[in-house]
């Protein structure tokens, strides 16, 4: 089955208001920048966004925050976004902060069909408030629920027309597990090849988990740099 869409706008056209979306990436590395921009242009509202981070003010998920299209963020790291901070402090944005490893495992569990799991991370902190705890071998664990989504917005390096995916270096990050955890997975790539051009042992995510593929161009590929104040 050929899964290639002509444009990013076409690929996200059926995402409705109040959908739960996942967006791959770590910081600004490996984010689906074209799909996010297309979703911004589509004007859908009331989104719940699952992502390791919330982008920056003028890039990534920060674009959807600027236009008030996100009502809730489920994230691990939310620094570097002043609009996120303002909306949260003003009570305009609901936020569920999740330890990074727990976030990754909640997403992976959803893709694996595991409804919940126990972890020691967060025991005795506000992370565990209102959640079930249980003792195993003398140690307390908190139960975390799997984290599925309606739509996954994914960035890969290459795909064939059947949706088999190949990621490059650290841009792999959260993308593969999100591709498996979403009901509908939409992938933007830098190159589309013909079926059979990717060796089977190269494939990081099977096309069975992918519904749509779109070719992106002119990627910004922003990077975050540590700066220090002048002495």
C-alpha positions in Angstrom: 0.0 0.0 0.0 1.4 3.4 -1.0 1.1 5.7 2.1 2.6 8.9 0.6 0.6 12.1 1.0 1.2 15.0 -1.3 1.5 17.7 1.4 1.7 18.0 5.2 -1.6 19.8 5.1 -3.3 16.8 3.5 -1.6 14.5 6.0 -3.1 16.3 9.1 -6.4 17.3 7.5 -8.5 14.9 9.6 -7.1 15.7 13.0 -10.1 17.1 14.9 -10.5 19.5 17.7 -9.8 17.9 21.2 -7.6 15.2 19.7 -4.7 13.7 21.7 -1.5 14.0 19.7 2.1 12.9 20.2 5.0 14.8 18.7 8.4 13.2 18.5 11.7 14.9 19.3 14.1 15.7 22.1 14.5 19.4 22.6 14.5 20.6 18.9 16.2 17.5 17.6 14.0 15.3 15.4 10.8 17.2 15.7 8.1 17.0 13.0 8.4 20.7 12.2 6.4 20.6 8.9 3.5 18.6 10.4 3.3 20.9 13.5 3.2 24.0 11.2 0.5 22.3 9.1 -1.5 21.6 12.2 -1.1 25.2 13.3 -2.5 26.4 9.9 -5.4 23.9 10.2 -6.6 25.8 13.2 -7.7 22.8 15.3 -8.1 23.6 19.0 -8.4 21.8 22.4 -5.4 19.6 21.7 -3.7 17.4 24.3 -0.1 17.2 23.3 2.3 14.5 24.5 5.9 15.4 24.0 9.2 15.3 25.8 9.4 19.1 25.6 7.2 22.0 24.6 9.4 23.5 21.9 10.5 27.1 22.0 8.3 30.3 21.5 8.6 30.4 17.8 9.3 26.8 16.8 8.0 23.3 17.3 5.1 22.9 19.6 5.7 26.5 20.7 3.8 27.5 17.5 0.6 25.7 18.7 1.0 27.3 22.1 1.3 30.7 20.6 -2.1 30.2 18.8 -3.7 28.7 21.9 -4.4 25.4 20.1 -3.1 23.2 23.0 -5.2 22.9 26.1 -3.0 20.3 27.9 0.7 19.3 27.8 2.0 16.0 29.0 5.8 16.5 29.1 9.0 16.0 30.9 11.0 19.1 30.1 9.2 22.4 29.5 12.0 25.0 29.9 12.9 27.6 27.2 9.3 28.5 26.4 8.2 31.8 27.9 4.7 31.5 26.5 4.3 28.0 28.0 5.3 29.5 31.4 2.9 32.4 31.0 -0.1 30.2 30.1 0.6 27.8 32.9 1.0 30.4 35.6 -2.1 32.2 34.4 -4.2 29.0 34.5 -4.7 28.8 30.8 -2.8 25.6 30.2 -3.1 22.3 32.0 0.2 20.6 32.5 1.1 17.0 33.5 4.8 16.8 34.3 6.2 13.3 34.0 9.7 12.1 34.7 11.5 11.5 31.4 12.1 7.8 31.8 8.5 7.3 33.0 7.2 9.2 30.0 9.2 7.1 27.6 8.0 3.9 29.3 4.3 5.0 29.3 4.5 5.6 25.6 6.4 2.4 24.9 3.8 0.5 27.0 1.0 1.9 24.9 2.6 0.6 21.8 3.2 -2.8 23.3 -0.4 -3.1 24.5 0.6 -3.0 28.2 -2.1 -1.0 30.1 0.1 -0.1 33.2 3.3 -0.8 34.9 5.1 -0.2 38.3 8.1 2.0 38.7 10.0 3.4 41.8 10.4 6.8 40.1 8.4 9.4 41.9 7.5 7.5 45.0 7.2 9.8 48.0 6.8 12.9 45.7 3.9 14.8 44.1 4.5 12.6 41.0 2.8 9.8 43.0 -0.1 11.8 44.3 -3.4 10.0 43.6 -1.8 7.0 42.1 -1.8 3.4 43.3 1.4 2.2 45.0 2.5 -1.4 45.8 5.4 -3.0 47.5 7.6 -5.6 45.8 10.5 -7.2 47.6 10.5 -4.5 50.3 10.5 -1.6 47.9 7.5 0.7 47.1 6.5 1.3 43.5 4.0 3.6 41.9 1.7 2.4 39.1 1.8 4.4 35.9 -0.8 4.1 33.1 0.2 3.6 29.5 -0.1 6.7 27.3 -1.7 6.2 23.9 -2.6 8.9 21.4 -5.1 9.5 18.6 -2.4 10.8 16.2 1.4 10.6 16.3 3.4 13.2 14.4 6.8 11.7 13.7 10.0 12.8 12.1 12.2 10.2 10.4 15.2 10.4 8.0 14.0 8.0 5.3 10.8 6.0 4.5 9.8 3.8 1.7 6.4 4.2 0.1 5.0 1.4 2.4 5.9 3.4 5.5 9.0 1.5 6.7 11.1 4.0 8.6 14.8 4.7 9.2 16.0 7.3 11.7 19.3 9.1 11.8 21.5 9.4 14.9 20.0 11.2 17.9 16.9 12.3 15.9 15.6 8.8 16.6 14.9 9.7 20.3 11.1 9.4 21.1 10.0 9.0 17.5 10.0 5.2 17.2 8.0 4.5 20.3 5.5 7.2 19.5 5.0 5.8 16.1 3.9 2.5 17.7 1.7 4.2 20.4 -0.6 6.2 18.2 -3.8 5.0 16.5 -2.8 7.0 13.4 0.8 7.7 12.7 1.8 10.5 10.3 5.5 10.7 9.4 7.5 13.4 7.7 10.8 12.4 6.2 13.8 13.9 4.3 13.8 11.2 1.7 11.3 8.7 0.3 12.6 5.6 -1.4 11.0 2.7 -3.3 9.9 -0.5 -1.5 12.8 -2.8 -1.2 15.4 0.0 -1.1 15.7 -0.3 2.7 17.4 -3.4 3.8 15.2 -5.3 6.4 17.8 -5.0 9.1 18.0 -1.2 8.5 14.3 -0.6 9.4 13.7 0.9 12.8 9.9 1.0 12.6 7.8 -1.3 10.4 5.3 0.2 8.0 2.6 -1.7 9.8 2.6 1.1 12.4 2.5 3.9 9.8 -0.5 5.3 8.1 0.8 8.3 6.2 4.2 9.6 4.9 4.9 13.1 3.6 8.2 14.4 2.2 9.5 17.5 4.0 11.9 20.1 2.5 14.1 23.0 3.7 14.4 21.7 7.3 15.7 24.2 9.7 17.1 21.6 12.1 17.6 24.0 14.8 19.9 23.0 17.7 20.1 24.2 21.3 23.4 25.5 22.5 24.5 26.0 26.1 25.5 29.6 26.9 27.1 31.0 29.9 27.2 34.6 31.1 30.2 36.7 30.5 32.8 36.7 33.3 
